[in-house]
Amino acid sequence: MTEDPRLREQEWGNLQRPDKQPEQLRLRDIVGRFYYRFPQGESGSDVYDRVGAFWDSLFRDTIHEHWIRRKGPIDTYIIVTHGLTLRILCMYYFRWCVERFANLHNPRNCEHWVMEKDQDGHYHLQTPIRQTWDPKSIEDKDQTDQGDSAWDFHGMYL
């Protein structure tokens, strides 16, 4: 088991003044929920950078010959994290656009999402995710080109 501080939840900053919160929420609506950074906090985009570094090092380290000699090949990963971070983990891996990310709800308390690898080496998200609106309205904005529909949640080769 390995602990990684990059998988912590978004830093929300200093929200100790309730009289300032309505203005912060108004600004977040103008800038966008993914890009807005609360004072002394971080944006969803900042979390995306952390998560990207985590994914890159996870796959780099676990397929490295030294790791395999020392610990053996890894067939299963279990990642425990918070809701927003979990959505961003999927966003990074599946190359979802910001609109698709915003369309998905966080998992419920203690809910788990499962990705399974197929025979071709692609990971697929097996867990149905609650959505805010029709996914077809934003399908063309995704950066992925795999599968008949981006909502098939096809992943990358590993």
C-alpha positions as a printed NumPy array, in Angstrom:
array([[  0.   ,   0.   ,   0.   ],
       [  1.221,   3.472,  -0.881],
       [ -0.103,   6.827,   0.296],
       [  0.066,   9.75 ,  -2.086],
       [ -0.771,  13.305,  -0.961],
       [ -1.633,  14.317,  -4.53 ],
       [ -4.945,  12.458,  -4.142],
       [ -6.297,  14.818,  -1.498],
       [ -9.505,  16.777,  -2.056],
       [ -9.519,  20.245,  -3.558],
       [ -8.168,  22.955,  -1.245],
       [-11.142,  25.263,  -0.715],
       [ -9.144,  28.104,   0.821],
       [-10.241,  30.463,   3.536],
       [-14.034,  30.483,   3.673],
       [-14.271,  31.559,   7.299],
       [-16.122,  34.806,   6.569],
       [-19.729,  33.894,   5.74 ],
       [-20.406,  37.466,   4.604],
       [-17.835,  37.004,   1.764],
       [-19.123,  33.638,   0.514],
       [-21.95 ,  34.976,  -1.72 ],
       [-19.449,  37.164,  -3.606],
       [-17.045,  34.207,  -4.007],
       [-19.862,  32.036,  -5.372],
       [-20.9  ,  34.8  ,  -7.78 ],
       [-17.318,  35.085,  -9.062],
       [-17.088,  31.308,  -9.405],
       [-20.212,  31.342, -11.586],
       [-18.625,  33.996, -13.828],
       [-15.211,  32.315, -14.155],
       [-16.536,  28.736, -14.174],
       [-16.55 ,  26.095, -11.468],
       [-13.566,  24.208, -12.911],
       [-11.299,  27.241, -13.292],
       [-12.266,  29.442, -10.331],
       [ -9.758,  29.493,  -7.454],
       [-11.106,  30.483,  -4.048],
       [ -8.758,  32.809,  -2.088],
       [ -5.913,  30.74 ,  -0.583],
       [ -7.381,  27.673,  -2.298],
       [ -7.086,  25.878,  -5.601],
       [ -9.216,  25.41 ,  -8.685],
       [-10.376,  22.174, -10.274],
       [ -7.691,  22.869, -12.85 ],
       [ -5.062,  22.83 , -10.096],
       [ -6.381,  19.468,  -8.893],
       [ -6.224,  18.248, -12.511],
       [ -2.494,  19.056, -12.556],
       [ -1.916,  17.102,  -9.333],
       [ -3.948,  14.149, -10.57 ],
       [ -2.122,  14.138, -13.895],
       [  1.211,  13.941, -12.12 ],
       [ -0.157,  11.065, -10.016],
       [ -1.38 ,   9.073, -13.05 ],
       [  1.849,   9.638, -14.938],
       [  4.018,   8.465, -12.065],
       [  1.708,   5.548, -11.209],
       [  1.939,   4.04 , -14.661],
       [  5.574,   4.971, -15.179],
       [  6.637,   3.457, -11.866],
       [  4.538,   0.305, -11.985],
       [  5.553,  -0.71 , -15.501],
       [  9.213,   0.049, -14.836],
       [ 11.354,  -3.101, -14.88 ],
       [ 12.876,  -2.343, -11.464],
       [  9.406,  -2.178,  -9.843],
       [  8.332,  -5.46 , -11.438],
       [ 11.509,  -7.228, -10.285],
       [ 11.053,  -5.895,  -6.753],
       [  7.29 ,  -6.214,  -6.256],
       [  6.021,  -8.259,  -9.184],
       [  3.504,  -7.221, -11.84 ],
       [  0.432,  -5.363, -10.638],
       [ -2.975,  -6.51 , -11.815],
       [ -5.202,  -4.468,  -9.511],
       [ -5.12 ,  -0.898,  -8.211],
       [ -7.379,   0.419,  -5.473],
       [ -7.44 ,   4.198,  -5.214],
       [ -9.199,   5.781,  -2.25 ],
       [ -9.937,   9.481,  -2.571],
       [-12.653,  12.129,  -2.439],
       [-15.455,  12.75 ,  -4.941],
       [-14.123,  15.702,  -6.901],
       [-10.669,  14.14 ,  -7.087],
       [-12.162,  10.866,  -8.326],
       [-14.055,  12.678, -11.098],
       [-10.854,  14.487, -12.069],
       [ -8.921,  11.182, -12.064],
       [-11.422,   9.929, -14.655],
       [-11.375,  13.239, -16.526],
       [ -7.603,  13.056, -16.911],
       [ -7.475,   9.375, -17.813],
       [-10.367,   9.375, -20.289],
       [ -9.515,  12.855, -21.646],
       [-12.914,  14.334, -20.919],
       [-13.619,  17.968, -21.715],
       [-14.525,  20.409, -18.926],
       [-18.208,  20.3  , -19.915],
       [-18.349,  16.523, -19.577],
       [-16.622,  16.712, -16.192],
       [-19.126,  19.352, -15.051],
       [-22.002,  17.154, -16.237],
       [-21.074,  14.321, -13.861],
       [-22.012,  14.178, -10.206],
       [-19.548,  13.281,  -7.484],
       [-19.921,   9.743,  -6.176],
       [-22.131,   9.32 ,  -3.134],
       [-20.506,   8.698,   0.252],
       [-18.495,   5.434,   0.12 ],
       [-19.531,   4.792,  -3.499],
       [-16.86 ,   3.148,  -5.628],
       [-16.187,   3.436,  -9.35 ],
       [-14.696,   0.467, -11.178],
       [-12.471,   0.54 , -14.243],
       [-11.776,  -2.807, -15.913],
       [ -9.188,  -3.634, -18.557],
       [-10.352,  -5.441, -21.686],
       [ -8.364,  -7.893, -23.81 ],
       [ -7.027,  -5.047, -25.955],
       [ -5.525,  -3.213, -22.984],
       [ -8.198,  -0.492, -22.731],
       [ -9.741,   0.419, -19.41 ],
       [-13.494,   0.993, -19.318],
       [-15.461,   2.652, -16.578],
       [-17.986,   0.021, -15.487],
       [-19.859,   2.156, -12.961],
       [-22.86 ,   4.177, -14.17 ],
       [-22.338,   7.816, -13.167],
       [-25.163,  10.21 , -12.363],
       [-25.352,  13.05 , -14.898],
       [-26.772,  16.541, -14.917],
       [-27.843,  16.774, -18.583],
       [-27.813,  14.891, -21.882],
       [-24.267,  13.683, -22.676],
       [-24.82 ,  13.828, -26.453],
       [-24.942,  17.629, -26.286],
       [-21.239,  17.781, -25.376],
       [-19.879,  14.628, -26.984],
       [-18.008,  16.45 , -29.765],
       [-15.957,  18.475, -27.277],
       [-14.185,  15.466, -25.783],
       [-10.54 ,  14.975, -26.657],
       [-10.834,  11.206, -26.919],
       [-11.363,   9.494, -30.244],
       [-11.892,   5.949, -29.021],
       [-15.144,   4.043, -29.252],
       [-18.372,   4.826, -31.052],
       [-19.299,   7.268, -28.312],
       [-17.181,   9.075, -25.759],
       [-19.747,   7.879, -23.234],
       [-18.415,   4.358, -23.708],
       [-15.628,   5.565, -21.368],
       [-12.866,   3.939, -23.39 ],
       [ -9.433,   4.473, -21.963],
       [ -5.892,   4.391, -23.163],
       [ -3.578,   1.468, -23.731],
       [ -1.359,   0.52 , -20.814]])
